[in-house]
């Protein structure tokens, strides 16, 4: 009887774990934006330049972050205005987009 309870517990536990892995792996490469201001923190990618992100996501109008009470930003107008800073893991960014969209991330070789 004890073996049966342990087996059922392990079966439920691993089913839950595999379900969670499926949910997270499904959403790891997509992030949905709503029209207007959005806040993101990427923790699943290597660093890349903001200009690369803008090229892949033309609906992004502005990306900025605050550091030491100073706001650093990049505006998607006239080929890009502002610092072409590096988007890093675990850092919070404010992203303003035109229309609802899904974020496309740069992978592999990119222009720097």
Backbone bond lengths (Angstrom), bond angles and torsions (degrees), N, CA, C in turn:
res aa  C-N    CA-C-N  psi(-1)  N-CA   C-N-CA  omega(-1)  CA-C   N-CA-C  phi
1 X - - - 1.450 - - 1.540 110.26 -
2 X 1.324 116.27 -40.50 1.466 120.29 -179.84 1.534 110.96 -63.84
3 X 1.327 116.42 -39.41 1.468 121.24 178.68 1.530 110.46 -62.16
4 X 1.302 117.08 -39.75 1.474 121.69 -179.06 1.528 110.55 -64.92
5 X 1.329 118.42 -41.97 1.470 122.26 178.70 1.531 110.42 -66.03
6 X 1.318 116.83 -41.64 1.460 121.04 178.60 1.525 110.10 -64.31
7 X 1.316 116.88 -43.13 1.457 121.67 178.85 1.529 111.11 -61.20
8 X 1.312 117.50 -46.04 1.472 121.95 179.80 1.527 110.14 -63.46
9 X 1.329 117.34 -43.06 1.463 121.05 178.11 1.524 110.86 -60.38
10 X 1.334 117.13 -47.09 1.471 120.57 -179.99 1.526 111.33 -64.94
11 X 1.303 117.39 -38.34 1.459 121.28 178.39 1.532 110.69 -62.40
12 X 1.310 116.96 -45.54 1.469 121.58 178.67 1.528 110.18 -65.70
13 X 1.318 117.00 -43.44 1.465 121.47 -179.19 1.529 111.54 -60.40
14 X 1.333 117.09 -49.58 1.466 120.08 -178.32 1.528 112.01 -69.91
15 X 1.300 117.82 -32.19 1.466 120.73 174.73 1.523 109.99 -62.47
16 X 1.309 116.75 -43.96 1.468 121.18 177.90 1.527 111.02 -63.73
17 X 1.307 117.52 -44.85 1.468 121.36 -179.82 1.523 110.65 -61.10
18 X 1.335 117.31 -47.60 1.466 120.14 -179.53 1.526 111.51 -66.04
19 X 1.317 117.79 -32.76 1.465 120.72 176.28 1.516 110.59 -65.26
20 X 1.318 116.94 -43.95 1.465 120.84 179.03 1.522 111.24 -65.20
21 X 1.315 117.25 -40.45 1.468 120.51 177.62 1.522 109.70 -61.22
22 X 1.300 118.03 -41.50 1.458 121.93 178.42 1.510 111.88 -63.24
23 X 1.316 118.03 -42.14 1.467 121.62 179.55 1.516 110.26 -64.90
24 X 1.336 117.59 -46.58 1.457 119.79 -177.53 1.519 112.07 -70.06
25 X 1.321 118.79 -38.47 1.457 119.33 -179.64 1.521 110.88 -70.44
26 X 1.327 117.13 -27.48 1.457 120.28 178.22 1.525 110.72 -69.97
27 X 1.312 118.28 -35.22 1.454 122.24 -175.78 1.513 113.94 -96.32
28 X 1.329 118.05 -3.53 1.454 119.61 -173.62 1.528 112.27 -67.16
29 X 1.323 117.29 -30.03 1.456 119.72 -177.96 1.518 113.27 -100.66
30 X 1.309 118.21 5.22 1.454 119.11 178.73 1.522 110.03 -136.06
31 X 1.304 114.43 139.18 1.446 121.90 177.97 1.518 106.42 -140.62
32 X 1.307 116.53 123.37 1.454 120.69 -176.40 1.524 111.07 -91.64
33 X 1.327 115.45 136.40 1.452 122.62 175.83 1.518 109.44 -108.50
34 X 1.317 115.30 144.08 1.462 121.50 171.06 1.516 107.91 -98.22
35 X 1.317 116.62 152.99 1.458 121.59 177.01 1.526 109.29 -53.40
36 X 1.319 116.83 129.52 1.460 121.10 179.44 1.511 112.55 104.82
37 X 1.323 115.77 -145.25 1.467 122.75 -172.88 1.529 111.45 -85.21
38 X 1.329 115.59 131.71 1.464 123.50 177.31 1.518 108.46 -133.47
39 X 1.315 116.28 152.09 1.456 121.27 176.11 1.519 108.01 -119.68
40 X 1.336 115.92 132.11 1.461 120.11 -179.46 1.519 110.46 -132.02
41 X 1.307 114.21 155.92 1.459 122.82 171.23 1.519 105.51 -142.98
42 X 1.310 116.91 113.27 1.454 121.62 -177.91 1.515 109.30 -93.02
43 X 1.318 116.38 126.05 1.458 118.96 178.91 1.517 111.91 -126.54
44 X 1.345 116.15 18.65 1.449 119.16 -176.31 1.520 112.97 -132.43
45 X 1.305 117.20 25.47 1.452 119.26 -177.17 1.529 110.61 -144.01
46 X 1.304 114.93 162.07 1.459 120.80 174.48 1.525 108.62 -81.21
47 X 1.335 118.17 156.56 1.474 120.33 178.64 1.525 112.07 -60.10
48 X 1.328 115.84 147.10 1.462 122.16 177.04 1.519 108.70 -152.49
49 X 1.323 116.42 162.28 1.461 121.35 -177.91 1.522 111.23 -78.57
50 X 1.328 115.11 145.39 1.458 121.46 -178.77 1.529 111.18 -61.52
51 X 1.313 117.54 -34.51 1.462 121.11 179.12 1.529 111.44 -60.88
52 X 1.318 117.29 -37.75 1.466 121.63 176.90 1.522 110.53 -63.08
53 X 1.308 116.13 -40.13 1.464 120.78 179.02 1.527 111.11 -66.03
54 X 1.322 116.71 -42.05 1.467 121.88 179.51 1.536 110.23 -63.42
55 X 1.331 117.37 -41.78 1.469 120.45 -179.88 1.524 111.37 -61.27
56 X 1.326 116.81 -36.82 1.458 120.85 -179.87 1.533 112.77 -81.16
57 X 1.332 116.26 -18.86 1.462 121.76 -176.00 1.529 109.93 -132.54
58 X 1.324 118.17 75.27 1.461 120.61 -175.37 1.531 114.66 -63.89
59 X 1.326 117.99 -13.46 1.471 119.57 177.28 1.530 112.09 -75.85
60 X 1.328 117.40 -12.25 1.465 120.42 177.10 1.524 108.42 -74.30
61 X 1.317 115.84 126.16 1.465 121.18 179.02 1.524 111.93 -97.36
62 X 1.342 117.24 -38.85 1.468 121.69 -177.26 1.524 109.27 -146.16
63 X 1.332 115.62 140.21 1.465 121.86 169.53 1.520 106.54 -129.39
64 X 1.334 115.66 131.87 1.462 118.75 179.72 1.523 110.62 -148.27
65 X 1.320 114.23 163.49 1.463 121.58 173.36 1.515 107.94 -147.63
66 X 1.315 116.04 161.47 1.468 121.39 -179.70 1.514 109.04 -115.24
67 X 1.350 114.23 132.95 1.460 120.44 178.62 1.514 108.24 -144.02
68 X 1.307 116.93 128.54 1.467 122.41 -178.73 1.526 111.71 52.71
69 X 1.324 116.66 46.68 1.464 123.87 179.84 1.523 113.78 60.63
70 X 1.324 117.40 20.82 1.462 122.43 176.95 1.523 108.97 -123.23
71 X 1.322 116.53 133.26 1.458 121.10 177.94 1.521 109.81 -94.95
72 X 1.327 115.71 125.85 1.460 123.30 178.21 1.525 105.80 -108.32
73 X 1.331 117.08 131.54 1.448 118.38 -176.69 1.509 114.34 -143.96
74 X 1.321 114.26 165.59 1.456 123.35 177.19 1.512 106.75 -136.71
75 X 1.334 116.64 127.02 1.458 122.50 -177.07 1.522 108.73 -110.85
76 X 1.302 116.27 132.35 1.459 122.30 -178.50 1.529 109.74 -86.94
77 X 1.325 116.33 75.30 1.460 123.04 177.29 1.527 107.98 -150.01
78 X 1.331 117.59 145.18 1.462 123.03 179.75 1.530 112.25 53.13
79 X 1.312 117.65 39.06 1.460 121.02 179.82 1.514 113.64 82.00
80 X 1.299 118.10 3.67 1.467 122.45 177.45 1.506 112.86 109.20
81 X 1.315 115.86 124.28 1.465 121.74 178.10 1.516 107.87 -123.93
82 X 1.310 116.31 134.04 1.462 121.84 178.67 1.510 110.79 116.43
83 X 1.321 114.66 -171.62 1.460 121.15 -178.79 1.525 110.54 -79.09
84 X 1.317 116.68 132.02 1.461 121.54 173.79 1.531 107.60 -83.26
85 X 1.335 114.81 70.05 1.460 120.56 -175.30 1.523 111.12 -76.70
86 X 1.317 115.23 168.79 1.461 122.18 -179.10 1.525 109.21 -94.70
87 X 1.329 115.55 127.33 1.460 121.81 173.35 1.521 106.61 -78.24
88 X 1.323 116.36 124.08 1.455 120.83 -175.29 1.521 110.97 -118.62
89 X 1.315 114.64 159.05 1.462 120.96 176.53 1.517 110.28 -62.21
90 X 1.316 115.03 149.88 1.461 123.32 171.02 1.527 113.93 56.12
91 X 1.313 116.59 31.36 1.450 121.89 175.61 1.520 106.80 -122.51
92 X 1.325 117.24 138.66 1.464 120.77 -176.65 1.521 111.01 -87.92
93 X 1.345 114.92 134.77 1.456 122.24 -179.64 1.521 109.75 -127.55
94 X 1.311 114.73 144.72 1.454 121.25 171.70 1.523 106.90 -98.46
95 X 1.324 116.16 128.05 1.455 121.36 -177.78 1.523 108.04 -125.66
96 X 1.325 116.29 124.25 1.459 121.01 176.46 1.524 107.58 -106.21
97 X 1.334 115.57 123.96 1.463 120.08 -177.72 1.521 110.76 -121.71
98 X 1.308 114.41 155.12 1.464 123.09 176.49 1.523 106.46 -100.46
99 X 1.320 116.65 108.02 1.456 121.67 -179.22 1.521 111.94 84.31
100 X 1.314 115.77 162.58 1.461 121.26 175.96 1.516 108.86 -72.69
101 X 1.317 117.05 139.89 1.463 120.31 -178.67 1.521 110.47 -157.25
102 X 1.317 115.29 169.70 1.459 122.87 175.94 1.518 108.10 -113.23
103 X 1.311 116.42 130.07 1.461 121.95 -177.69 1.524 110.75 -69.55
104 X 1.333 115.76 132.43 1.459 122.84 173.44 1.522 106.53 -109.97
105 X 1.327 116.36 126.79 1.461 120.92 -177.87 1.519 111.03 -100.71
106 X 1.345 117.26 144.05 1.469 120.24 176.10 1.521 110.09 -76.21
107 X 1.305 116.06 135.47 1.463 121.93 175.67 1.512 108.98 -130.59
108 X 1.309 116.70 154.08 1.460 120.75 178.73 1.509 111.16 74.54
109 X 1.335 115.55 -151.81 1.465 121.05 -179.66 1.508 110.26 -68.25
110 X 1.317 116.01 139.89 1.444 121.66 178.32 1.511 109.64 -144.62
111 X 1.299 116.38 160.91 1.469 120.54 178.52 1.521 108.96 -71.99
112 X 1.303 115.21 141.62 1.467 119.31 178.71 1.479 109.51 -130.02
